[in-house]
Amino acid sequence: MDVKKNSLKAWVLAARPKTLTGAAVPVMIGLTLAWLDARTFYLPGTFSWVAAVLCLLFAFIMQIDANFINDFVDYARGTDDQETRLGPERACTQGWVSIEHMKQAIAITTCLACLVGLPLVLYGGLEMVLIGMLCVLFCFLYTTHLSYMGLGDVLVLVFFGLVPVCITYYVQLHTFTWELLLASLACGLVIDALLLVNNFRDRDTDRAAGKHTLVVRMGAEASLRLYLMVGVLACLLGLAFGFLGGHWLAFVLPLFYLVLHTLTYLKMKTIWEGRALNRCLGETARNIFVYGLLVVAGLLLSILSF
């Protein structure tokens, strides 16, 4: 690919825009639940669109920040190698972005995320400072340490499920519900599929680099079954969510996601290894976005039952 060094195109590629679906979906679900509950329980004036935009911007910037950190650290450690890399090309490895400029970009995106997130204190209280600090801390710890210990999937459940869905809701209504917990866990499982297919593709190179991901620890066949099961379990949690909250369409509509998820699983099983699995990575990102849209649509359509 012809990319001029440190050009706008280089930075767009470094930001990995396709991964932003994983940042958007949890916030979308949290905001929809908060808006619906504010309407259902007659809480006028509690939902803030300014806070909603800030939550979404914070999620996007933190995702880009995480991508920059991953790009830089993997290059510095020698984990990314042009000859052996199976995944999409990375900016530092390809020379699209210089190391010094990437360091500066990480500092800028980290500070920008903090600046965008700070006003959320006005809506969610001082506890938002702690939440923001944890997000920044684990953004660095994931690539530098925790992903090498096989804890990446746990972090996805927490920081792409529990934290964004629940905190986005909390910023608006200052409370939590059991339905919210179920929805956040289901969201985390769906997004974890993206990490699973990524690590499934890289299992041999990760093992050689001493990166003990969950896929490396479990083995290829068990990990492939786990990929299928995270989608199934997410829909089962959706069933419990529908039972508790009465939002049945938010369970029924995502069943279409499960069809797409299963088809991607079958494609992974057929391809099994190599760069061709990048097609499954792209499909998984698409499936996550479809899931988010279907859950949101189901929740909004549930208004008709009131």
Rosetta blueprint (number, residue, H / E / L):
1 M L
2 D L
3 V L
4 K L
5 K L
6 N L
7 S L
8 L H
9 K H
10 A H
11 W H
12 V H
13 L H
14 A H
15 A H
16 R L
17 P H
18 K H
19 T H
20 L H
21 T H
22 G H
23 A H
24 A H
25 V H
26 P H
27 V H
28 M H
29 I H
30 G H
31 L H
32 T H
33 L H
34 A H
35 W H
36 L H
37 D H
38 A H
39 R H
40 T H
41 F L
42 Y L
43 L L
44 P L
45 G L
46 T L
47 F L
48 S L
49 W H
50 V H
51 A H
52 A H
53 V H
54 L H
55 C H
56 L H
57 L H
58 F H
59 A H
60 F H
61 I H
62 M H
63 Q H
64 I H
65 D H
66 A H
67 N H
68 F H
69 I H
70 N H
71 D H
72 F H
73 V H
74 D H
75 Y H
76 A H
77 R H
78 G L
79 T L
80 D L
81 D L
82 Q L
83 E L
84 T L
85 R L
86 L L
87 G L
88 P L
89 E L
90 R L
91 A H
92 C H
93 T H
94 Q H
95 G L
96 W L
97 V L
98 S L
99 I H
100 E H
101 H H
102 M H
103 K H
104 Q H
105 A H
106 I H
107 A H
108 I H
109 T H
110 T H
111 C H
112 L H
113 A H
114 C H
115 L H
116 V H
117 G H
118 L H
119 P H
120 L H
121 V H
122 L H
123 Y H
124 G H
125 G L
126 L L
127 E H
128 M H
129 V H
130 L H
131 I H
132 G H
133 M H
134 L H
135 C H
136 V H
137 L H
138 F H
139 C H
140 F H
141 L H
142 Y H
143 T H
144 T H
145 H L
146 L H
147 S H
148 Y H
149 M H
150 G L
151 L L
152 G H
153 D H
154 V H
155 L H
156 V H
157 L H
158 V H
159 F H
160 F H
161 G H
162 L H
163 V H
164 P H
165 V H
166 C H
167 I H
168 T H
169 Y H
170 Y H
171 V H
172 Q H
173 L H
174 H L
175 T L
176 F L
177 T L
178 W H
179 E H
180 L H
181 L H
182 L H
183 A H
184 S H
185 L H
186 A H
187 C H
188 G H
189 L H
190 V H
191 I H
192 D H
193 A H
194 L H
195 L H
196 L H
197 V H
198 N H
199 N H
200 F H
201 R H
202 D L
203 R H
204 D H
205 T H
206 D H
207 R H
208 A H
209 A L
210 G L
211 K L
212 H L
213 T L
214 L H
215 V H
216 V H
217 R H
218 M H
219 G L
220 A H
221 E H
222 A H
223 S H
224 L H
225 R H
226 L H
227 Y H
228 L H
229 M H
230 V H
231 G H
232 V H
233 L H
234 A H
235 C H
236 L H
237 L H
238 G H
239 L H
240 A H
241 F H
242 G H
243 F H
244 L H
245 G H
246 G L
247 H L
248 W L
249 L H
250 A H
251 F H
252 V H
253 L L
254 P L
255 L H
256 F H
257 Y H
258 L H
259 V H
260 L H
261 H H
262 T H
263 L H
264 T H
265 Y H
266 L H
267 K H
268 M H
269 K H
270 T H
271 I H
272 W L
273 E L
274 G L
275 R H
276 A H
277 L H
278 N H
279 R H
280 C H
281 L H
282 G H
283 E H
284 T H
285 A H
286 R H
287 N H
288 I H
289 F H
290 V H
291 Y H
292 G H
293 L H
294 L H
295 V H
296 V H
297 A H
298 G H
299 L H
300 L H
301 L H
302 S H
303 I H
304 L H
305 S H
306 F L
